[in-house]
Amino acid sequence: MKNYLTLRRAKSIIKGFNNSKVLVIGDMIVDHFIWGSVRRISPEAPVPVVDVTEETIMLGGAGNVGANIRSLDGRCSVVSVAGRDEDGEKLNELLSDIGIKSDGIVTDKDRPTTIKTRIVAHHQQVVRFDREMRSDPKNGIIKKIEENIKKAARSADVIVISDYAKGLISSSLVEFIVKEAKKKPVFVDPRVEGEGLYKGATLITPNSSEASLSSGVDIKDEKSLKEAARELRKRYDLSAVLITRGEHGMSLFEDKRVTNIPTVAREVFDVSGAGDTVIGVMALSVAAGASMREAAVLANFAGGIVVGKLGTATVTPVELIEAAANRLGRK
């Protein structure tokens, strides 16, 4: 990694975050965590009894991408859809608390705000239950979404599409986003889907499983990994593909260059939202003038930080600089 990025250059990129603006478009999620401990099994059924000690509510999905950007001092605007309900109000409060305006979020009275509730005991997730609607928003809602995208895209340096398969992101909306981007970079955190959904984007950031299923290539070694990346780049007409590989780090595929970046996580507690951190840091770094390779190295550092935290986590500039110093040397 010393050949890809120096500490001095890393600091320069991170310093530039506060002048960089990212537009995040995608599925907003409220992440609800119930924390507790388990000391006994229920006499009613063979399940653990969790003694609740704490509850937290955080931004998830596209909201967590925005939270990571703001935590790193970047500027962020969001476009999404939420329900006209209590969870939707909470979503707006959470965005306001970190300095993101919610005027880009369209309220749909026929749609609940997506909320994921996780019960965690002794650092282990016991169960998760979701309340959501995955159908496509109605045409009237989509028209308002497009109006908000058109307005917000003008001032953005980079656009992120955060697709959690809740119905908002469609091939027609992606086509609209790419058109309104006017050649600005469009980065996608994708779901597994059929042919062509993200065509025209600049970069997608699937994990190994998503890349395998989307490309139709069974990834089992470096050769098949490259084959999957080639197929994805060809299918979506991409400039680059960044495949996150868990304990194997991540691999960036550009025109004639493959960059393998080893993992930096010391201990993994929770992978919730790690992909949000990766794409948020990628987008913010490129907006601050980094190359794809430099951005990927910083995103890898950031991903290694958040998986060592519990819950949907974010990264600060101080943490990112410290991680870079530990890996790149302190000179």
SULURVEN-V666704 format. One record per residue. RES is the residue in one small letter. SS is DSSP state (helix for helix, strand for strand, loop for the rest). PHI is phi in whole degrees, -180 to 180 (999 if undefined). Layout:
# SULURVEN-V666704
RES SS PHI
RES SS PHI
This chain:
# SULURVEN-V666704
m loop 999
k loop -65
n loop -78
y loop -93
l loop -157
t loop -105
l helix -64
r helix -60
r helix -67
a helix -60
k helix -63
s helix -63
i helix -65
i helix -64
k helix -62
g helix -80
f helix -59
n helix -72
n helix -109
s loop -111
k strand -124
v strand -119
l strand -97
v strand -109
i strand -120
g strand 161
d loop -82
m strand -81
i strand -133
v strand -97
d strand -96
h strand -109
f strand -111
i strand -112
w strand -102
g strand -173
s strand -135
v strand -119
r strand -125
r strand -156
i strand -102
s loop -63
p loop -75
e loop -86
a loop -164
p loop -77
v loop -132
p strand -72
v strand -97
v strand -97
d strand -85
v strand -74
t strand -116
e strand -162
e strand -132
t strand -133
i strand -125
m strand -135
l strand -77
g strand -126
g strand 61
a helix -59
g helix -63
n helix -72
v helix -60
g helix -62
a helix -63
n helix -67
i helix -63
r helix -69
s helix -62
l loop -95
d loop 74
g loop -80
r strand -96
c strand -146
s strand -125
v strand -132
v strand -132
s strand -164
v strand -132
a strand -143
g strand -81
r loop -90
d loop -148
e helix -62
d helix -67
g helix -65
e helix -64
k helix -65
l helix -59
n helix -63
e helix -63
l helix -63
l helix -65
s helix -60
d helix -61
i loop -107
g loop 86
i loop -111
k loop -72
s loop -100
d loop -71
g loop -88
i strand -94
v strand -91
t strand -89
d strand -119
k loop -69
d loop -96
r loop -134
p loop -77
t loop -69
t strand -69
i strand -134
k strand -111
t strand -109
r strand -115
i strand -104
v strand -122
a strand -133
h loop 54
h loop 67
q strand -119
q strand -76
v strand -84
v strand -162
r strand -132
f strand -131
d strand -115
r strand -121
e loop -164
m loop -131
r loop -103
s loop -73
d loop -67
p loop -62
k loop -69
n helix -57
g helix -63
i helix -68
i helix -61
k helix -61
k helix -67
i helix -59
e helix -63
e helix -61
n helix -69
i helix -64
k helix -58
k helix -70
a helix -75
a helix -66
r loop -60
s loop -100
a loop -82
d loop -89
v strand -140
i strand -114
v strand -113
i strand -107
s strand -108
d loop -105
y loop -107
a loop 60
k loop -100
g loop 108
l loop -73
i loop -83
s loop -130
s helix -62
s helix -69
l helix -70
v helix -62
e helix -60
f helix -64
i helix -62
v helix -61
k helix -65
e helix -73
a helix -65
k loop 52
k loop 74
k loop -72
p strand -61
v strand -121
f strand -105
v strand -127
d strand -94
p loop -93
r loop -104
v loop -78
e loop -151
g loop -83
e loop -63
g loop 86
l loop -60
y loop -105
k loop -59
g loop 96
a loop -70
t loop -89
l strand -147
i strand -123
t loop -128
p loop -76
n strand -83
s helix -60
s helix -64
e helix -64
a helix -64
s helix -65
l helix -69
s helix -71
s helix -86
g loop 80
v loop -106
d loop -76
i loop -79
k loop -134
d loop -159
e helix -64
k helix -63
s helix -71
l helix -63
k helix -65
e helix -63
a helix -63
a helix -63
r helix -61
e helix -63
l helix -67
r helix -63
k helix -68
r helix -63
y helix -105
d loop 56
l loop -95
s loop -78
a strand -156
v strand -131
l strand -114
i strand -102
t strand -84
r loop -128
g helix 60
e helix -67
h helix -94
g loop 84
m strand -148
s strand -130
l strand -106
f strand -113
e loop -116
d loop -51
k loop -128
r loop -142
v strand -119
t strand -117
n strand -96
i strand -116
p loop -68
t loop -65
v loop -122
a loop -70
r loop -83
e loop -148
v loop -100
f loop -102
d loop -159
v loop -94
s loop -57
g loop 79
a helix -63
g helix -65
d helix -64
t helix -64
v helix -60
i helix -71
g helix -63
v helix -71
m helix -57
a helix -65
l helix -64
s helix -66
v helix -65
a helix -61
a loop -88
g loop 104
a loop -76
s loop -76
m helix -59
r helix -65
e helix -62
a helix -63
a helix -66
v helix -63
l helix -65
a helix -64
n helix -66
f helix -60
a helix -64
g helix -61
g helix -65
i helix -73
v helix -71
v loop -72
g loop -89
k loop -114
l loop -90
g loop 84
t loop -77
a loop -111
t loop -128
v loop -125
t loop -104
p helix -57
v helix -62
e helix -63
l helix -68
i helix -65
e helix -63
a helix -64
a helix -65
a helix -64
n helix -64
r helix -95
l helix -102
g loop 93
r loop -98
k loop -95
